Structure formats: structure tokens, C-alpha cells
């Protein structure tokens, strides 16, 4: 059981089992009267709350970590941030895919930076050549005027 759906199903089955246990406790152990059933109900609520807390902490905690990384990346634009990967369920798969996406973005940004440096270098060479051609053209113009 590693998927999120299986964790939710398991929690629901545990809560059903806890309900059955509370019914048995209320009738057989606590005597079946009003206080027996109330005691069983309190025990059932405690067990249900504990199960819910465990599932919530497991699933929502990792989603909150993913959301926190996304929010920080949005604020500062830092593409080197990564989401911690925990478990082998769908949330872990999303974290792995997100980290791969960020690696891809970092590679793309690196290529853009490299290409912009190349374009800048080429434009400087073109400017230098254009200046040299203009200077030669001026010299030819001046020489043509001098001979005329």
C-alpha cells in the first residue's frame, strides 16, 4: 500500500474497525448502558481523531512542503530549489517530476545564457568589422576625392 488512495482506504477501514470495536466495548465490556455507550463513543472519537491526524500529517504535510517550495520560487525566482521526496506514492511522484522540471528549466536557462553570450560576442565582432569596413570605405572615398 503505497498510493494515496490506499492510505485513505486503509484509514477508512481502520475507522470502521474502530467503530465495530467501540460497539463491542459499549455492549460487552462497558455493560451496554448509557455510560457504557458514551465511554465507547469517546474512545471511538479518540481513535478516529488519531487515525485522521496520522493520515493528514502524512499527506498534507508533504503537500504543504511542495506548496512552500513553489511559493518561495515564485517570490525569488530561484530555480535551484528542490522539493524533498518522501515515500513512494503519488505525492512523491509529483515531487520527483517537479524536481525534474526544475532541472530542465535550469538547463534551458543555462543554454539561453550561453547563447546570449555568444550573440553578444558575435555582435561585438560584427561591430568591429563594420567599423573597419566603414574606415576603409572612408579612405577609398577620400582617395577618390583626392584624385578627382
N, C-alpha and C positions, 0 to 999 in steps of 0.2 A: 504494500500500500504506500505508494509514493506520491500520487497525484492529489491535487487539492480536492477534487470531488470525492476521492476515497477518504480523505481526512474528515470531510463534512459528513459523509455517510457513517463513518465509524463513530463520530461524536453523537450523531442522532441515535445510532444503535445503543451506545452506552447510556444515553439518556432514557431510552425505552427500557433497558435493563434496570436502570436505577429506579424507574417508576414501578416496575414489577417488584423489585426488592423492597421499595417503600410500602407497596401494598401488602406484601407478605409480612414485613415488620409490623405494620399497623394492625394487622389482623392477628398474627400468631405470637409475636414477641411482646408487643405493647398492649395486648389484651383486646383490641378491637373497639374500645370505647372512643369517645370524643377525644380524649387526651392522647390515646394511642395513635389515632389517625393524624392528629395535629403534630405529634412528635415525628411521625413518618413523613408528613408533608414538609416539615422543617428540614429533615435530613435529605429529602428529595431535592428541595430548593438549593441546599448547600452543594450537593453533588452536581446538579445541573449547572449551577454557577461556576463551579470549579472546572467542569468539562468545557463550558463555553469560554472561560478565561484562557484555558490552555490552547484551545483552537484559535481563538482571537489573537493571542500573543504570538503564536507561531505564524499565522498567515498575515495578519495585518501589520505586524512588526516589520516583516520583510518588505511589504508593500510601502510602508512608511519610509524605510531606508531608501528604496528606489525613488520615491517621490522627493525625498530630501536632496538626493544627488541631482535629480532633474532641476529642482528649484535653484540650487547653487550654481549649476551650469548655466541656467538662464540668466542669473544675476551677473556672473563674472565672465562667462564665455570660455571657461577653462575646459578644453576638450580632453584633458588628461585625466579627468575624474572618472572613476570606475565604480560600479555598483558591486557591493560584496555578494558573492554567490554562496548561498547556504541551501543544502538539501538537493533533491533530485526531482522536484515537481515542476509544475507549470510556471510558478513564480521564479524558480531558479533558471528555467529555460528562458524566460523573459530577460532576466538579469544577464545571462550569457549572451543572448542576442543583442541586447543594448550595448554591452561592452564591445562586441564585435563591430557594431555600427559606429561606435566612437573611434575604434581603431581605423575603420575605413575613412571616417571624416578626417582623422589626423593625417592619414596617408594622402588624401585629396588636398588638404591644406598645405602639406609639405610639397606636393607637386606644383601647386599653384605658386607657392613662394619661390620654388626653384625656377619655374618658367618665367615668373615676373622678373627675377634677377637676370635671366638670360635675355629677356626682351629689353631690359634696361641696358645691359651691356651692348647688345646689338644696336640699340638706338644711339648710344654714345659713339660707337664705331661709325654708324651712318652719318651722324652729325659731323664727325671729324673728316670723313671722306667728302661730305658735301662742302665743308669749309675749304678743303684742299682743291676740289673741283672749281669752286667759286673763285678762289685765289688764282688758279691757272687761267680761268676764263677772263678775269680782270687783266691779268698780264697779257693775254692774247689781244684783248680789246685795246689796251694801252699801246701795245706794239703795232696794231693795225692803225691806230690813230697817228702814231709817230711816223709811219711810212706813208701816210696819205697826204 
